Amino acid sequence: MPAYKDSKTGTWFVKFYCKDWTGENKQIKKRGFATKRKALDYERNYKIRQENNLDMTFGEFWKLYTEDVKNRVKLNTWLTKEHIVETKILPYFKNLKMNEITAGDVRKWQNEMVGFRYENGESYSQTYRKTMHNTLSAIFNHACRFYNLKSNPARQAGNMGKEENKEMLFWTTEEYKKFSDAIVDKPISFYAFEMLYWTGMRLGELLALTTEDFDFDKNTVRINKSYQRLQGQDFITTPKTPKSNRTIKLPKFLSEEMQDYFAMLYDQEPTERIFQVTKSFLHHEMERGSKLAGVKKIRIHDLRHSHACRS
């Protein structure tokens, strides 16, 4: 496995042949390595990956996993997974070989995660510990399913953490009306929360709504997309689950309110979002309105519980 130095740039490159998925030899050439070792490491790891050889490190397999999985999941799902791997998992497992990682290694990592404390003394929540473990286990499951890893050491080690049963909070109709009266000074907030409370839709679904989603003859609204703001950009994605695609019947008064709101919108295109605000804006409005109204503080997601309790 020779490596070559580029006399013009002073960097190293490799040039080698490797069989592609059809079984034919294909020349691979990669330039720009700072050292000869890095160039040779690239060639070795490339060949290992092509041969589905789990003699590679966890860090190298993470790159392979990224290529396999990233484009198959929603961006927000991937960003969450990526953050956990790069900040909580890779620092421990990066240089360990995939086929040499044991359940004992996973248990040691778990102990570090359980023992972690922030500056204020707080630890990771039970739910977050479970999420971290599930993320690690999913990577090993992928290696077992597609790259012939014999067993999943994370499964053998057993889970850490558990789902926490958070108290289900909700507002009565009386409490909600006090809240809505408190935020009526900002029409966009008032109409947004009217939709959230009386329909039970998710926040992302609300922020993706356009005028063409409403049928005022039938008093319905169609849910077929969701809004996310990720890495400073707006994304319209499919709803959370296939069953989330649905048509909601609007109370007559709410249908009339939304027609009033549409009349306030200037030069609104049928495909433009009718609530041009962010999730953080509405979270702030939730807190503001709760204080002004003197009602207990709940999360925006809890409005779905409020809707369910009324239904």
Backbone bond lengths (Angstrom), bond angles and torsions (degrees), N, CA, C in turn:
res aa  C-N    CA-C-N  psi(-1)  N-CA   C-N-CA  omega(-1)  CA-C   N-CA-C  phi
1 M - - - 1.462 - - 1.526 108.96 -
2 P 1.310 118.50 82.07 1.469 120.18 -179.58 1.528 111.68 -79.10
3 A 1.342 115.38 153.56 1.461 122.36 172.27 1.523 106.85 -123.72
4 Y 1.326 115.82 151.81 1.463 119.96 -173.55 1.528 110.16 -124.21
5 K 1.323 114.99 145.80 1.458 119.45 178.04 1.518 109.98 -99.26
6 D 1.329 115.12 132.31 1.461 121.24 178.06 1.534 107.96 -84.30
7 S 1.307 116.78 113.21 1.464 120.60 -175.90 1.530 113.18 -65.39
8 K 1.333 116.37 -24.84 1.469 119.87 -178.41 1.523 112.46 -78.56
9 T 1.321 116.30 -39.02 1.473 120.14 -175.04 1.519 113.30 -104.57
10 G 1.330 116.13 -18.60 1.463 119.25 -178.33 1.514 113.18 79.91
11 T 1.346 116.33 4.45 1.469 120.10 179.26 1.532 109.60 -99.50
12 W 1.327 115.58 172.11 1.460 121.44 -177.57 1.522 110.56 -107.38
13 F 1.335 116.61 154.78 1.456 121.17 175.57 1.523 109.38 -144.03
14 V 1.339 114.51 160.32 1.468 120.64 176.61 1.524 108.58 -123.45
15 K 1.305 114.28 151.51 1.458 121.70 177.76 1.527 106.78 -143.30
16 F 1.332 115.47 119.10 1.458 118.61 -175.93 1.526 110.03 -152.59
17 Y 1.315 115.61 170.00 1.463 121.36 178.04 1.523 109.73 -109.40
18 C 1.331 114.95 143.05 1.463 120.54 179.72 1.525 108.07 -148.99
19 K 1.326 116.93 141.95 1.457 119.92 -179.78 1.521 110.63 -73.46
20 D 1.353 116.20 134.56 1.454 120.03 176.51 1.526 109.31 -88.74
21 W 1.347 116.37 -172.18 1.469 120.22 -174.25 1.524 112.57 -65.69
22 T 1.349 117.54 -17.19 1.468 119.78 178.29 1.529 111.50 -87.76
23 G 1.338 116.90 -7.33 1.450 120.67 -178.53 1.522 113.42 93.33
24 E 1.312 117.46 -1.18 1.460 121.00 -179.59 1.527 110.87 -90.77
25 N 1.345 115.31 146.44 1.456 120.24 177.91 1.520 110.59 -70.40
26 K 1.308 115.32 135.52 1.462 121.52 -178.70 1.526 107.92 -131.49
27 Q 1.337 115.95 133.39 1.461 118.59 -179.93 1.528 110.07 -80.65
28 I 1.321 115.27 131.92 1.461 122.27 177.86 1.525 107.63 -114.58
29 K 1.319 116.04 130.46 1.463 120.10 178.11 1.528 107.92 -132.92
30 K 1.328 116.12 127.94 1.463 120.89 -177.94 1.516 108.95 -136.24
31 R 1.332 115.15 126.13 1.467 121.08 -176.91 1.532 111.62 -110.24
32 G 1.341 114.40 173.41 1.454 121.01 166.83 1.509 116.63 90.46
33 F 1.332 118.74 17.79 1.462 120.70 179.60 1.525 110.36 -83.32
34 A 1.316 115.43 139.05 1.467 119.95 -177.15 1.517 112.16 -72.32
35 T 1.342 116.69 -30.45 1.460 120.32 -178.76 1.528 110.50 -133.40
36 K 1.327 114.41 161.62 1.462 120.28 177.72 1.522 110.16 -63.71
37 R 1.339 117.15 -40.29 1.468 121.00 -179.60 1.526 111.46 -58.88
38 K 1.345 117.01 -43.65 1.467 119.89 -178.91 1.526 110.75 -65.11
39 A 1.312 116.52 -35.83 1.466 120.16 178.07 1.519 110.72 -65.36
40 L 1.325 116.71 -44.86 1.459 120.83 179.94 1.523 111.66 -68.27
41 D 1.351 116.77 -36.49 1.470 120.63 176.62 1.521 110.40 -61.40
42 Y 1.336 116.10 -39.93 1.464 119.78 178.92 1.523 110.26 -60.86
43 E 1.336 117.50 -47.08 1.465 120.55 -179.14 1.526 111.07 -62.28
44 R 1.332 116.33 -45.60 1.463 120.04 -178.91 1.533 111.35 -61.49
45 N 1.339 116.06 -47.27 1.462 119.77 -178.39 1.524 111.81 -67.44
46 Y 1.313 116.82 -35.04 1.467 120.00 178.10 1.523 110.14 -61.70
47 K 1.336 116.32 -44.99 1.455 120.37 -178.66 1.528 111.47 -67.66
48 I 1.325 115.86 -38.13 1.472 119.80 177.41 1.515 110.61 -60.94
49 R 1.334 115.94 -43.44 1.462 120.26 -179.07 1.523 111.23 -66.93
50 Q 1.321 116.86 -40.01 1.459 119.81 179.11 1.520 111.46 -64.05
51 E 1.323 116.66 -31.20 1.454 120.95 -177.87 1.531 112.09 -90.79
52 N 1.344 116.71 4.48 1.471 121.26 -176.46 1.529 110.96 53.16
53 N 1.308 115.50 42.15 1.453 121.81 -177.49 1.520 108.46 -94.67
54 L 1.319 117.16 116.36 1.463 121.05 -177.16 1.522 112.47 -80.98
55 D 1.336 116.57 20.34 1.454 121.56 172.64 1.530 109.76 -78.06
56 M 1.328 116.90 -2.53 1.456 121.27 179.61 1.529 110.67 -76.38
57 T 1.331 116.22 163.34 1.463 120.55 178.08 1.528 110.54 -76.21
58 F 1.326 115.05 162.77 1.460 120.44 176.42 1.529 110.06 -59.55
59 G 1.329 116.72 -38.98 1.463 120.53 179.26 1.512 112.28 -61.03
60 E 1.337 117.28 -40.25 1.456 120.88 177.64 1.522 110.70 -69.64
61 F 1.323 116.18 -38.09 1.471 118.30 179.30 1.522 110.90 -67.84
62 W 1.324 117.16 -32.58 1.465 120.20 176.89 1.528 110.66 -59.60
63 K 1.341 116.87 -38.49 1.466 120.08 176.69 1.527 110.08 -63.40
64 L 1.319 116.44 -42.03 1.459 121.33 179.05 1.523 110.73 -65.88
65 Y 1.322 116.15 -42.49 1.472 121.84 177.80 1.528 110.17 -60.72
66 T 1.325 115.62 -40.95 1.464 120.50 178.71 1.530 110.81 -59.94
67 E 1.332 116.22 -45.61 1.466 120.07 178.65 1.526 111.56 -61.29
68 D 1.319 116.75 -37.41 1.462 121.71 -176.78 1.522 113.23 -75.53
69 V 1.327 116.76 -36.03 1.472 120.32 -165.04 1.527 114.42 -109.99
70 K 1.321 118.32 -33.06 1.474 121.31 -169.41 1.523 113.63 -51.20
71 N 1.324 117.12 -44.60 1.468 120.04 -176.14 1.527 113.77 -83.44
72 R 1.330 116.68 2.35 1.466 120.36 -179.04 1.526 113.05 -102.17
73 V 1.330 117.01 -4.82 1.460 120.61 -179.35 1.524 109.34 -125.38
74 K 1.313 116.46 164.83 1.458 120.71 178.33 1.523 110.06 -66.50
75 L 1.331 115.62 149.97 1.455 120.91 -175.14 1.527 111.60 -58.80
76 N 1.342 117.57 -44.43 1.466 119.21 -178.75 1.520 111.44 -63.76
77 T 1.355 116.73 -35.59 1.465 120.73 176.49 1.521 110.19 -64.68
78 W 1.336 116.42 -44.18 1.459 120.10 -179.35 1.520 111.51 -65.36
79 L 1.325 118.37 -42.66 1.458 121.09 -178.05 1.524 111.39 -62.08
80 T 1.334 116.53 -37.02 1.465 120.25 176.71 1.522 110.28 -64.61
81 K 1.329 116.07 -47.28 1.469 121.08 179.33 1.535 110.40 -61.67
82 E 1.320 116.58 -45.47 1.454 121.53 -178.01 1.519 111.50 -60.67
83 H 1.325 116.64 -42.61 1.463 120.73 179.97 1.525 110.75 -62.81
84 I 1.319 117.17 -44.27 1.467 120.51 -179.76 1.519 110.85 -63.30
85 V 1.334 116.44 -44.46 1.461 119.59 -178.20 1.523 110.87 -64.67
86 E 1.316 116.92 -48.32 1.462 119.88 -172.98 1.530 113.42 -72.93
87 T 1.335 117.37 -26.02 1.468 119.16 -177.89 1.529 113.96 -103.27
88 K 1.331 117.93 -24.71 1.465 120.17 -174.47 1.523 113.98 -116.12
89 I 1.330 117.82 -26.76 1.468 120.50 -172.59 1.525 112.65 -107.56
90 L 1.324 117.46 -49.93 1.464 120.44 -177.88 1.535 113.42 -58.34
91 P 1.340 119.43 -39.78 1.468 118.05 179.93 1.525 113.13 -56.09
92 Y 1.319 117.60 -27.23 1.464 121.26 -178.89 1.529 112.40 -94.01
93 F 1.326 117.36 -44.20 1.471 121.27 -170.08 1.531 114.42 -100.58
94 K 1.312 118.49 -9.54 1.463 122.04 -168.70 1.526 114.22 -47.85
95 N 1.331 118.14 -45.60 1.463 120.79 -172.93 1.529 113.42 -98.45
96 L 1.326 117.90 5.70 1.463 121.26 177.23 1.524 109.22 -86.23
97 K 1.330 116.94 141.14 1.455 120.04 178.66 1.521 110.63 -74.43
98 M 1.324 115.41 138.68 1.461 120.88 -176.17 1.524 111.91 -55.42
99 N 1.328 116.96 -44.03 1.467 119.78 -175.23 1.525 113.05 -82.43
100 E 1.356 117.20 4.97 1.457 120.20 177.79 1.526 112.46 -116.75
101 I 1.334 117.24 -5.20 1.468 120.61 179.29 1.521 109.13 -72.92
102 T 1.323 116.46 128.99 1.463 122.10 -176.07 1.527 111.40 -111.10
103 A 1.320 114.70 168.76 1.463 119.98 174.92 1.524 110.34 -60.29
104 G 1.343 115.82 -32.08 1.458 119.75 177.14 1.514 112.36 -64.28
105 D 1.342 116.63 -39.16 1.466 120.20 176.43 1.529 110.38 -61.54
106 V 1.323 115.80 -41.83 1.468 120.06 -179.57 1.519 110.37 -65.78
107 R 1.341 117.38 -40.22 1.467 120.78 178.94 1.537 110.91 -62.96
108 K 1.330 116.96 -39.30 1.465 120.05 177.73 1.525 110.56 -62.84
109 W 1.345 115.59 -42.01 1.473 119.82 177.27 1.527 110.26 -63.06
110 Q 1.329 116.72 -43.07 1.462 120.52 178.16 1.529 111.10 -58.23
111 N 1.319 115.57 -42.77 1.469 119.25 -179.90 1.518 111.47 -61.12
112 E 1.341 116.75 -36.97 1.464 119.72 177.16 1.523 111.04 -66.16
113 M 1.332 116.21 -42.01 1.458 120.18 -179.83 1.534 111.03 -66.41
114 V 1.324 116.33 -40.08 1.470 120.35 179.43 1.524 110.15 -67.78
115 G 1.337 116.37 -35.53 1.457 120.28 -177.28 1.524 114.54 -82.63
116 F 1.332 117.16 -8.88 1.467 120.34 -177.43 1.529 111.27 -64.31
117 R 1.332 116.02 141.40 1.461 121.39 175.59 1.522 109.52 -136.67
118 Y 1.336 115.68 138.52 1.460 120.70 172.40 1.531 108.52 -74.13
119 E 1.321 116.36 174.03 1.463 120.05 -179.51 1.517 111.94 -60.60
120 N 1.335 116.66 -29.86 1.471 119.44 179.69 1.523 112.96 -84.20
121 G 1.340 116.02 4.09 1.457 119.71 177.14 1.518 115.18 92.07
122 E 1.329 117.56 -7.26 1.468 120.30 -178.19 1.536 110.25 -79.31
123 S 1.323 115.37 150.14 1.462 121.74 179.26 1.522 109.95 -106.28
124 Y 1.340 116.09 175.33 1.457 119.33 173.59 1.528 109.01 -64.74
125 S 1.318 116.76 143.81 1.469 120.05 179.11 1.525 110.36 -69.29
126 Q 1.322 116.09 160.85 1.457 121.11 177.12 1.528 110.76 -58.34
127 T 1.317 115.97 -41.51 1.467 120.00 -179.44 1.524 111.27 -64.18
128 Y 1.347 116.58 -41.07 1.467 119.59 -178.90 1.522 110.86 -69.35
129 R 1.323 117.51 -36.65 1.465 120.46 176.04 1.528 110.22 -61.12
130 K 1.305 115.69 -42.95 1.466 119.71 179.16 1.529 110.50 -63.38
131 T 1.332 116.42 -41.44 1.462 120.91 179.07 1.525 111.30 -62.95
132 M 1.340 117.52 -42.15 1.460 120.81 178.33 1.522 110.79 -61.29
133 H 1.333 115.94 -46.12 1.469 119.26 -179.31 1.527 110.86 -63.88
134 N 1.311 117.03 -43.50 1.466 120.48 -179.61 1.529 111.30 -62.24
135 T 1.331 116.26 -35.10 1.466 120.38 177.67 1.519 110.69 -64.54
136 L 1.327 116.44 -45.99 1.460 120.35 177.77 1.527 110.86 -62.63
137 S 1.319 116.57 -45.13 1.466 120.94 -178.50 1.526 111.23 -62.30
138 A 1.330 117.55 -36.50 1.465 121.27 179.65 1.526 111.24 -63.00
139 I 1.324 117.06 -35.96 1.463 120.55 178.69 1.523 110.33 -66.90
140 F 1.332 116.66 -44.03 1.465 119.74 178.07 1.533 111.15 -67.53
141 N 1.326 117.22 -36.18 1.469 119.67 176.42 1.524 110.96 -61.21
142 H 1.322 115.92 -39.15 1.471 121.25 178.18 1.531 109.84 -62.92
143 A 1.330 115.68 -41.77 1.467 120.11 179.03 1.528 110.83 -65.17
144 C 1.334 117.11 -37.78 1.468 121.06 178.46 1.526 110.88 -67.91
145 R 1.303 115.95 -43.04 1.460 120.63 -173.24 1.526 112.62 -73.62
146 F 1.326 117.12 -40.13 1.462 119.78 -171.33 1.530 114.74 -113.41
147 Y 1.340 117.91 -15.91 1.465 119.61 -174.27 1.530 112.94 -129.04
148 N 1.324 115.58 18.34 1.470 121.67 169.59 1.526 114.98 65.09
149 L 1.324 117.59 27.33 1.464 118.47 169.90 1.528 107.56 -66.49
150 K 1.327 117.36 134.80 1.461 120.57 -171.56 1.527 113.48 -68.04
151 S 1.322 117.34 -37.67 1.470 119.36 -178.08 1.523 109.95 -154.30
152 N 1.315 115.56 162.26 1.460 123.13 -178.90 1.528 109.00 -98.27
153 P 1.338 118.66 105.54 1.469 120.19 -177.71 1.530 113.06 -66.00
154 A 1.325 117.40 -25.86 1.465 119.82 178.58 1.535 110.21 -69.01
155 R 1.324 116.64 -37.73 1.462 120.01 177.19 1.526 110.41 -67.27
156 Q 1.332 116.29 -39.38 1.462 120.10 178.98 1.524 111.45 -65.65
157 A 1.325 116.12 -34.63 1.466 120.50 -178.26 1.526 111.67 -71.16
158 G 1.321 117.33 -24.19 1.460 120.24 -177.31 1.514 111.03 86.38
159 N 1.313 116.77 155.71 1.461 121.60 -174.41 1.521 111.24 -74.25
160 M 1.313 115.00 162.73 1.465 121.05 168.61 1.516 106.99 -125.92
161 G 1.292 115.80 143.65 1.457 119.36 -178.13 1.510 111.60 80.04
162 K 1.319 115.72 173.90 1.452 122.24 -179.94 1.511 108.79 -158.82
163 E 1.318 114.75 164.09 1.463 119.05 176.51 1.521 109.31 -68.99
164 E 1.319 115.83 132.35 1.459 120.42 179.14 1.523 109.77 -93.27
165 N 1.299 115.52 130.95 1.463 120.69 178.89 1.525 108.84 -83.66
166 K 1.328 114.72 96.19 1.463 119.07 179.55 1.515 110.26 -77.65
167 E 1.322 114.73 145.21 1.460 119.88 179.85 1.527 110.07 -61.28
168 M 1.330 116.29 132.01 1.456 120.24 179.69 1.529 108.81 -84.01
169 L 1.326 115.24 112.95 1.459 121.15 -179.64 1.523 109.90 -103.46
170 F 1.293 116.17 151.47 1.460 119.97 175.77 1.527 109.36 -157.23
171 W 1.325 115.39 163.56 1.458 121.99 174.72 1.521 109.40 -105.24
172 T 1.301 115.00 140.39 1.457 119.16 168.50 1.526 108.10 -72.70
173 T 1.312 115.87 166.69 1.469 119.19 178.40 1.525 110.61 -59.54
174 E 1.336 116.82 -37.49 1.466 120.79 179.16 1.521 111.02 -63.71
175 E 1.340 116.49 -42.59 1.462 120.30 179.27 1.526 110.38 -65.56
176 Y 1.333 116.46 -42.09 1.464 118.63 -179.20 1.528 110.88 -63.98
177 K 1.334 117.46 -40.89 1.472 119.57 -178.87 1.525 111.16 -63.78
178 K 1.327 117.15 -34.96 1.468 120.01 175.39 1.535 109.59 -63.71
179 F 1.318 115.44 -42.14 1.466 120.92 179.08 1.528 110.88 -63.77
180 S 1.332 117.14 -47.96 1.466 120.32 -177.41 1.530 111.56 -63.73
181 D 1.331 116.78 -35.19 1.466 119.82 176.44 1.530 110.70 -63.81
182 A 1.336 115.74 -31.91 1.466 120.38 -176.69 1.527 112.26 -75.38
183 I 1.336 118.00 -23.76 1.474 119.85 -176.94 1.525 112.28 -109.66
184 V 1.332 117.16 9.58 1.462 119.96 -177.43 1.525 111.78 -66.05
185 D 1.355 116.18 -14.82 1.468 119.69 178.76 1.528 111.95 -67.18
186 K 1.347 117.45 -19.87 1.465 121.96 176.69 1.526 107.89 -116.80
187 P 1.333 117.67 98.34 1.469 120.63 -175.36 1.517 114.26 -52.43
188 I 1.340 118.08 -42.25 1.459 119.19 -176.97 1.526 111.11 -62.19
189 S 1.345 115.96 -35.18 1.467 119.95 177.67 1.521 110.11 -71.67
190 F 1.319 116.89 -44.59 1.462 120.93 -178.33 1.527 110.77 -58.30
191 Y 1.333 117.49 -50.77 1.475 119.87 -176.46 1.532 111.73 -70.14
192 A 1.337 117.16 -32.77 1.466 119.64 177.99 1.522 110.44 -64.36
193 F 1.315 117.09 -45.41 1.463 119.56 -179.12 1.526 112.22 -73.48
194 E 1.315 117.25 -27.59 1.463 119.02 172.85 1.530 110.20 -60.19
195 M 1.337 116.39 -43.76 1.458 120.48 179.02 1.526 111.01 -66.33
196 L 1.325 116.92 -42.17 1.465 120.10 -178.48 1.527 111.29 -64.76
197 Y 1.322 116.76 -45.84 1.470 119.77 -174.62 1.526 112.51 -72.34
198 W 1.324 117.49 -44.62 1.460 119.77 -172.08 1.526 113.75 -86.04
199 T 1.343 117.75 -13.10 1.474 119.14 179.21 1.530 113.03 -111.85
200 G 1.343 117.92 -23.62 1.456 120.33 -178.34 1.512 113.43 76.61
201 M 1.317 118.55 14.70 1.472 120.07 179.43 1.520 110.52 -72.87
202 R 1.321 116.49 160.42 1.460 122.61 178.24 1.526 109.90 -77.44
203 L 1.329 115.63 158.50 1.462 120.74 -178.34 1.523 111.31 -61.63
204 G 1.332 117.60 -45.08 1.459 120.63 178.93 1.515 112.27 -61.48
205 E 1.339 116.83 -35.43 1.468 121.74 177.79 1.522 110.44 -67.20
206 L 1.330 116.19 -41.29 1.465 120.50 178.43 1.521 110.84 -60.44
207 L 1.345 116.54 -47.27 1.460 120.52 -174.40 1.522 113.12 -72.50
208 A 1.333 117.41 -9.66 1.469 120.89 177.22 1.531 111.71 -95.17
209 L 1.323 118.23 -7.11 1.464 121.19 -175.00 1.520 112.95 -63.15
210 T 1.336 115.36 141.86 1.460 122.96 174.56 1.521 108.01 -125.48
211 T 1.322 116.88 168.57 1.467 119.54 -179.27 1.526 111.73 -63.63
212 E 1.336 117.08 -30.32 1.460 119.08 -177.83 1.527 112.81 -73.75
213 D 1.330 117.50 -7.04 1.466 120.36 176.76 1.535 111.97 -80.88
214 F 1.340 116.61 -12.31 1.469 120.42 -176.04 1.519 111.44 -99.52
215 D 1.319 115.97 139.74 1.465 122.86 172.67 1.524 106.64 -124.36
216 F 1.318 115.54 97.65 1.459 119.48 -175.30 1.522 112.98 -76.98
217 D 1.334 117.81 -16.02 1.462 119.91 173.26 1.533 110.70 -69.34
218 K 1.333 114.82 -36.54 1.473 120.01 -179.94 1.535 112.41 -100.71
219 N 1.346 115.99 -3.35 1.461 121.26 -176.83 1.535 111.52 55.25
220 T 1.329 116.13 53.78 1.468 121.33 -179.94 1.524 110.75 -132.50
221 V 1.318 114.99 160.38 1.461 121.96 172.02 1.522 107.42 -133.23
222 R 1.321 115.73 137.44 1.467 122.39 -177.96 1.523 110.07 -96.24
223 I 1.329 115.74 132.73 1.461 121.56 175.90 1.522 107.75 -110.91
224 N 1.327 116.72 112.74 1.471 119.91 -179.94 1.532 112.85 -143.89
225 K 1.341 116.84 13.53 1.466 120.44 -178.94 1.522 109.64 -161.04
226 S 1.320 114.58 168.99 1.464 120.59 -179.97 1.524 108.94 -142.60
227 Y 1.318 115.83 151.10 1.466 121.80 -177.76 1.526 110.51 -106.30
228 Q 1.318 115.58 136.33 1.460 121.65 174.14 1.523 108.76 -136.63
229 R 1.313 116.61 143.10 1.471 120.18 170.48 1.517 106.67 -113.18
230 L 1.327 115.56 112.53 1.454 121.41 -174.49 1.525 109.90 -129.44
231 Q 1.311 115.12 132.06 1.465 121.58 178.71 1.530 111.39 51.89
232 G 1.334 115.28 39.26 1.461 120.67 176.20 1.514 115.25 78.25
233 Q 1.340 117.58 7.85 1.459 120.73 -179.56 1.527 110.43 -124.22
234 D 1.338 115.40 151.40 1.463 121.38 178.01 1.524 109.83 -88.45
235 F 1.345 115.32 135.11 1.457 120.66 177.90 1.522 109.44 -130.32
236 I 1.322 115.77 134.68 1.458 121.41 171.51 1.525 106.60 -107.58
237 T 1.332 116.31 119.08 1.448 121.49 -176.14 1.526 110.18 -120.94
238 T 1.311 115.67 178.42 1.458 119.80 173.09 1.525 108.49 -70.99
239 P 1.338 117.79 159.88 1.469 119.78 178.61 1.521 111.80 -62.75
240 K 1.327 116.00 174.93 1.458 122.12 -173.55 1.523 112.77 -57.88
241 T 1.324 117.53 -44.32 1.464 122.22 179.52 1.527 108.88 -135.61
242 P 1.340 118.38 162.05 1.477 120.14 177.20 1.537 112.34 -56.20
243 K 1.330 116.94 -36.11 1.465 120.12 -179.41 1.522 112.30 -69.67
244 S 1.347 115.66 -15.10 1.463 119.27 179.25 1.523 112.14 -71.59
245 N 1.332 117.68 -16.43 1.466 120.29 172.38 1.519 107.58 -71.43
246 R 1.319 116.81 114.74 1.460 119.11 -172.84 1.520 110.30 -160.40
247 T 1.316 115.88 168.57 1.460 122.18 173.64 1.515 107.90 -118.20
248 I 1.330 116.15 128.05 1.465 121.93 -176.19 1.524 109.40 -105.38
249 K 1.308 115.57 133.76 1.470 121.36 175.48 1.524 108.88 -80.59
250 L 1.324 116.78 126.98 1.460 121.71 -179.74 1.518 111.22 -93.52
251 P 1.332 117.78 137.54 1.472 118.96 169.77 1.530 108.60 -58.24
252 K 1.306 117.05 148.35 1.471 120.57 -175.56 1.528 111.55 -57.33
253 F 1.354 116.75 -40.46 1.460 118.54 -178.32 1.528 111.04 -65.35
254 L 1.345 116.93 -35.00 1.455 120.32 -179.81 1.527 110.86 -71.43
255 S 1.320 116.00 -37.62 1.463 120.52 175.77 1.532 110.10 -60.02
256 E 1.310 116.43 -42.04 1.466 121.24 179.42 1.535 110.73 -68.12
257 E 1.345 115.94 -39.06 1.468 119.43 178.36 1.528 111.11 -62.62
258 M 1.315 116.51 -41.60 1.457 119.31 -178.58 1.531 111.36 -68.97
259 Q 1.319 117.77 -30.98 1.462 120.09 174.52 1.525 109.98 -66.28
260 D 1.333 115.79 -37.03 1.463 120.04 175.77 1.536 110.10 -64.15
261 Y 1.326 115.79 -41.07 1.472 120.06 -179.69 1.520 110.75 -65.46
262 F 1.338 116.87 -42.88 1.460 120.42 179.47 1.530 111.01 -60.02
263 A 1.335 116.39 -33.63 1.464 120.28 -179.81 1.531 111.37 -66.12
264 M 1.357 116.20 -20.68 1.461 120.31 179.49 1.529 111.97 -84.34
265 L 1.330 117.11 -18.34 1.454 120.36 -175.87 1.517 110.40 -78.02
266 Y 1.314 116.45 133.47 1.463 121.13 -175.16 1.523 109.65 -101.24
267 D 1.343 115.80 125.67 1.470 122.27 178.27 1.536 112.17 49.93
268 Q 1.326 115.88 45.50 1.460 120.44 -178.99 1.527 111.15 -78.31
269 E 1.333 116.49 123.19 1.455 120.79 175.70 1.525 109.50 -79.52
270 P 1.351 118.25 147.41 1.468 120.92 -177.62 1.524 114.30 -57.15
271 T 1.341 117.36 -26.25 1.462 120.09 -177.02 1.528 112.94 -101.09
272 E 1.342 117.40 2.89 1.461 120.65 178.39 1.521 110.69 -83.51
273 R 1.328 116.28 145.39 1.464 119.95 178.20 1.522 109.78 -65.39
274 I 1.322 116.42 136.50 1.461 120.21 -177.75 1.524 112.17 -82.62
275 F 1.333 117.07 -20.29 1.465 120.88 176.49 1.523 108.09 -115.31
276 Q 1.337 115.15 92.41 1.464 121.03 -176.27 1.525 109.86 -86.45
277 V 1.334 116.09 60.87 1.455 122.23 178.01 1.523 108.01 -133.35
278 T 1.319 116.18 173.58 1.453 121.63 179.99 1.524 110.28 -103.65
279 K 1.315 115.01 167.36 1.465 119.89 176.11 1.525 110.52 -63.38
280 S 1.328 116.33 -38.78 1.468 119.05 -178.80 1.525 111.25 -64.49
281 F 1.341 116.77 -34.56 1.470 120.07 176.95 1.524 110.34 -60.93
282 L 1.321 116.75 -45.81 1.463 119.68 -177.85 1.527 111.57 -71.23
283 H 1.332 117.67 -32.04 1.473 119.57 174.68 1.530 109.62 -63.49
284 H 1.340 116.07 -40.52 1.466 120.45 177.89 1.521 110.42 -64.68
285 E 1.320 116.66 -41.72 1.463 120.78 178.78 1.528 111.87 -65.47
286 M 1.331 116.22 -34.63 1.463 120.98 177.16 1.532 109.87 -61.52
287 E 1.329 114.68 -43.91 1.469 119.21 -179.46 1.530 110.71 -69.46
288 R 1.324 116.34 -42.51 1.472 120.29 179.58 1.526 111.06 -60.65
289 G 1.328 115.75 -49.30 1.459 119.93 -177.80 1.515 113.15 -64.94
290 S 1.332 116.90 -36.87 1.461 120.80 179.56 1.521 110.99 -62.87
291 K 1.354 115.93 -43.24 1.472 120.12 179.60 1.520 111.40 -65.65
292 L 1.340 116.10 -44.93 1.464 119.88 -178.92 1.529 111.69 -63.88
293 A 1.353 115.28 -37.32 1.463 119.54 -176.77 1.519 112.80 -83.85
294 G 1.326 116.99 -16.62 1.454 120.35 -178.96 1.521 113.05 72.26
295 V 1.338 116.13 30.66 1.470 119.48 178.03 1.525 109.09 -107.48
296 K 1.320 116.01 160.35 1.463 119.77 -176.23 1.525 110.49 -62.55
297 K 1.317 115.66 148.67 1.449 121.68 -178.85 1.531 109.93 -80.37
298 I 1.316 115.85 125.85 1.459 121.03 174.25 1.529 108.05 -129.69
299 R 1.339 116.00 168.94 1.463 120.37 177.55 1.533 110.03 -85.20
300 I 1.328 116.75 159.08 1.458 119.78 175.58 1.522 110.09 -58.88
301 H 1.340 116.95 -38.67 1.468 119.98 179.02 1.530 111.23 -60.72
302 D 1.346 116.98 -28.43 1.463 120.12 -179.44 1.529 112.00 -68.29
303 L 1.336 117.09 -15.59 1.464 118.54 175.83 1.527 110.53 -64.30
304 R 1.343 117.00 -26.40 1.470 119.80 175.05 1.523 110.56 -66.71
305 H 1.359 115.63 -36.33 1.458 119.24 175.82 1.532 109.86 -66.35
306 S 1.338 115.17 -40.22 1.477 119.29 179.45 1.526 110.33 -60.57
307 H 1.333 115.05 -41.98 1.475 119.53 178.90 1.521 110.33 -64.59
308 A 1.340 116.52 -42.57 1.459 120.92 -178.49 1.527 111.04 -64.81
309 C 1.327 116.15 -38.27 1.467 119.93 -179.12 1.531 111.53 -67.81
310 R 1.335 116.49 -28.51 1.461 118.86 178.89 1.511 111.40 -80.04
311 S 1.360 116.54 -28.63 1.460 121.18 -173.44 1.518 111.95 -70.15
